Amino acid sequence: MPVRRALSRILFAATPWRLVRESPPVSGSRLLIGAPHTSNLDFVLMLGIAWDAGLPIRWLGKQELFRGLGGPIMRALGGIPVDRADPAGLVDDVIAMARREPGFALVVTPDGTRTSTRWRSGFYRIARGAGLPVTLGFVDRPTRTTGLGPTIRLSGDVAADMRRIREFYADKSGVRPERRTEPRLADETVDLG
């Protein structure tokens, strides 16, 4: 981890991005939201945030990223390939993984592809199903800040939880603000576990 932490410090020293660290730091298993997800630069910033915090993160990525020479690299960086054409069982598989692995830290970009109009509910179902607190990670181009915001426990009241999440992300625009997706699930009135 010292090498990764050093690489993170170099990243933030060499770029105009300022890292906002957790206050207070949270330990243990959790789900981290990476939002707004508007650019491939988000991935680099997410690695920098995680490496600075010493988090052995896992993340979900489209299976195409894991083909060829990139596969071993993506897996070494914590990647879990996802078949977007057949995601059946993914939530249950990730919940089982979270229960098995101590210190499990999963980064999810609930706005999915950068052309989505709504957030996907998988992050909510994983967090509730595995009993994971949710850390609100962010990228905000106007302030050139990125980092980890508060860690919350989802209550099961989807509408109330999403209101709280929207309040946090209201002033966060992502790297490409024109691609930002409002933190809203397709149906916030259903029970997601």
C-alpha positions in Angstrom: 0.0 0.0 0.0 2.8 2.5 0.5 3.5 2.6 -3.2 -0.1 3.1 -4.0 -0.4 5.9 -1.5 2.7 7.5 -2.9 1.2 7.3 -6.5 -1.9 8.9 -5.2 0.0 11.8 -3.7 1.9 12.3 -6.9 -1.4 12.3 -8.8 -2.9 15.0 -6.7 0.3 17.1 -6.6 0.6 17.0 -10.4 -2.9 17.8 -11.3 -5.3 20.7 -10.5 -7.6 18.3 -8.5 -7.7 18.7 -4.8 -8.4 15.7 -2.6 -11.0 16.0 0.1 -10.4 13.3 2.7 -13.0 11.7 4.9 -13.7 13.4 8.2 -13.7 11.4 10.4 -12.2 8.4 8.5 -14.4 5.3 8.4 -13.1 1.8 8.7 -14.6 -1.6 7.8 -16.7 -2.9 4.9 -18.7 -0.4 2.9 -20.1 0.5 -0.4 -18.7 3.7 -2.0 -20.8 5.6 -4.5 -18.7 7.2 -7.3 -20.8 10.1 -8.7 -21.3 12.0 -10.9 -19.8 9.5 -13.3 -19.3 11.6 -16.4 -15.8 10.8 -17.7 -13.1 8.1 -17.9 -11.0 10.5 -15.7 -13.4 9.5 -12.8 -11.7 6.1 -12.7 -8.2 7.6 -12.3 -9.5 9.9 -9.5 -11.3 7.0 -7.8 -8.1 5.0 -7.7 -6.3 8.1 -6.3 -8.9 8.5 -3.6 -8.9 4.8 -2.6 -5.1 4.5 -2.6 -4.7 7.6 -0.5 -7.2 6.2 2.0 -5.6 2.8 2.0 -8.8 1.2 0.8 -8.5 -2.2 -1.0 -11.4 -1.4 -3.3 -13.4 -3.6 -5.6 -15.4 -2.1 -8.5 -17.8 -3.2 -11.1 -16.9 -2.7 -14.7 -18.3 -3.8 -18.1 -16.8 -7.1 -19.1 -15.2 -5.6 -22.3 -12.6 -3.9 -20.0 -11.4 -7.3 -18.9 -10.6 -8.7 -22.4 -7.1 -9.3 -23.6 -4.1 -7.7 -21.9 -6.3 -5.3 -19.9 -8.0 -8.1 -18.0 -5.2 -9.0 -15.6 -4.6 -5.2 -15.0 -8.3 -4.5 -14.3 -8.5 -7.4 -11.9 -5.3 -6.4 -10.1 -6.9 -2.9 -9.7 -10.0 -4.6 -8.0 -12.2 -4.9 -11.0 -15.2 -7.3 -11.1 -16.4 -7.9 -14.7 -20.1 -7.4 -15.4 -22.0 -8.8 -18.3 -24.4 -5.9 -18.9 -26.5 -8.0 -21.4 -27.2 -10.6 -18.6 -26.8 -9.0 -15.1 -29.0 -11.6 -13.5 -27.6 -12.7 -10.1 -25.1 -9.9 -9.9 -26.5 -8.3 -6.8 -26.7 -11.6 -5.0 -23.2 -12.5 -6.1 -21.8 -9.2 -4.8 -23.7 -9.5 -1.5 -22.2 -12.9 -1.0 -18.7 -11.5 -1.7 -19.3 -8.7 0.8 -20.2 -11.2 3.5 -17.2 -13.4 2.8 -14.5 -10.7 2.5 -13.5 -8.7 5.6 -12.9 -5.0 4.9 -14.9 -5.3 1.7 -15.1 -1.9 -0.1 -17.0 -1.8 -3.3 -17.1 1.3 -5.6 -20.4 1.6 -7.6 -21.3 4.2 -10.2 -25.1 4.0 -9.9 -25.6 6.3 -12.9 -24.2 3.4 -14.9 -23.3 4.5 -18.4 -22.6 8.1 -18.9 -25.8 8.5 -20.9 -28.2 7.3 -18.3 -31.2 9.4 -17.2 -31.7 7.6 -13.8 -29.6 5.9 -11.3 -29.7 2.1 -11.1 -31.0 0.6 -7.9 -28.3 -2.1 -7.6 -26.2 -0.1 -5.2 -29.1 0.3 -2.8 -30.0 -3.4 -3.0 -26.3 -4.4 -2.4 -25.9 -2.1 0.6 -29.1 -3.1 2.2 -28.6 -6.8 1.5 -25.1 -6.9 2.8 -25.7 -4.4 5.6 -23.1 -2.1 4.3 -22.9 1.6 5.1 -22.7 3.9 2.0 -19.9 6.5 1.5 -20.7 9.3 -0.9 -17.7 9.8 -3.2 -17.7 12.7 -5.6 -16.1 14.6 -8.4 -16.8 18.3 -8.9 -15.1 20.2 -11.8 -16.0 23.8 -10.8 -14.2 23.5 -7.5 -11.7 20.9 -8.8 -12.3 18.7 -5.8 -12.8 15.0 -5.5 -13.0 12.8 -2.5 -15.2 11.1 0.1 -18.1 12.8 1.7 -20.2 11.4 4.5 -20.9 7.7 5.2 -24.6 7.0 5.8 -26.7 4.0 6.7 -29.6 3.4 4.4 -32.9 3.2 6.3 -35.0 1.2 3.9 -37.1 4.2 3.2 -36.0 4.6 -0.4 -37.5 8.0 -1.0 -36.0 9.5 2.2 -32.6 7.9 1.6 -32.5 9.2 -2.0 -33.5 12.7 -0.9 -30.5 12.7 1.5 -28.2 11.5 -1.3 -29.6 14.1 -3.7 -28.9 16.8 -1.2 -25.3 15.8 -1.0 -24.8 15.7 -4.8 -26.9 18.8 -5.5 -23.8 20.9 -6.0 -21.5 18.2 -7.5 -21.2 18.4 -11.3 -18.7 15.7 -12.3 -15.8 16.2 -14.8 -18.2 16.8 -17.7 -21.2 18.7 -16.1 -23.3 18.3 -19.3 -23.3 14.5 -18.7 -24.4 14.7 -15.0 -27.4 12.5 -14.0 -29.7 13.5 -11.2 -29.5 11.0 -8.3 -33.0 9.5 -8.8 -34.1 5.9 -9.1 -36.8 5.0 -11.6 -39.2 4.2 -8.8 -38.4 5.5 -5.3 -41.6 4.2 -3.8 -40.7 0.5 -3.9 -39.1 -1.6 -1.2 -35.5 -2.4 -2.3 -34.7 -4.5 0.7 
